[in-house]
């Protein structure tokens, strides 16, 4: 990325989702593999697994990994011990080098990059495997915040912690619902679909 004149000089902060943006979406890919191994409909299983991780409280630090897998076993009949099921997911969270390079380039332009992720303690474990937290000024993880991006007030909390206004903040996420809530709160947003479209949007904003 080369440095250019920013179209919006008020922009100071960029919030990045983790899975599906900074890394391959290991949760989705892992659940797909688990469903296939257990002979389940992948779409139905993904929906059940996603709702279960919110319902049991694991994504907000109110429950454990074991409780999550136990709930999902009871709901869907999947087999496998906790370690194997978790590894099916963690092994598929592959960092995207070009996205991390973009983070460094944006930081070089004076912008403040941070992570905002609905994740469990898996995010901490992934950082231990291949450190990336150091690329960001802050890491906001629902597991430690006790609140998720399904709750609009999370954006209020994060911006207050960063001491920035909504209009100064650019939010990048691959979940349309999260994008809608952030946009309604006044954040500038990008619905991540692929790297090419993301870099095109950066260029349009004078950030690439």
PyMOL commands that set and color helices and strands:
alter all, ss='L'
color gray80, all
select helices_A, chain A and resi 26-37+42-55+58-60+65-76+82-90+97-108+122-129+133-135+142-145+153-162+166-168+176-185+195-204
alter helices_A, ss='H'
color red, helices_A
select strands_A, chain A and resi 13-16+112-117+138-141+169-173+188-191
alter strands_A, ss='S'
color yellow, strands_A
deselect
rebuild
show_as cartoon
